[in-house]
Amino acid sequence: MDEDGIPEVLKTERMGHEMPGMHGVYGHVSPAMRAGLKAALQERWETSLRERARLSLRSIVPVLDGLLAAYLPVQAKTRSHPAPRIGHRAGNRRGPDPT
């Protein structure tokens, strides 16, 4: 949290401690501080997943494997096409004898 510039009052609260002195009495955590912490933690999480995906895109841990799936290359969809008509004409089809 130090590297992300998180305010001391928020770090102290997050760790479950009480801040001593005047800062403990008059320092309060604001919604903007919480939003900044959330953004910093989210960025660290996403960076760690990207770095893990660079090592390997698969994991034997099901939850991690599911998270790494977002980094798998997109597969082109295989489409089937009708077989080409080679050397066949509409009038030359054999069918049951009309007589």
C-alpha angles and dihedrals in degrees: 000000000000090000090052094050095243111174116255093239091058094045090051093049092045091055091048095247131129119239111233126224131008093334089059091053100041104022114095134177114244129205088248090056091051091048090051091051091048092051092048093049092046091052091050090049093050092046091052091051091049091050091047090049089054089059096047135338093216135061135185087223104090096213093049091044089055092050092048091053088081088066096051114112114259111255118224110243114250111231125194121222128197115261113266118255105238119185095345125124127194094240096050098064115124117226137157115315107263093215 
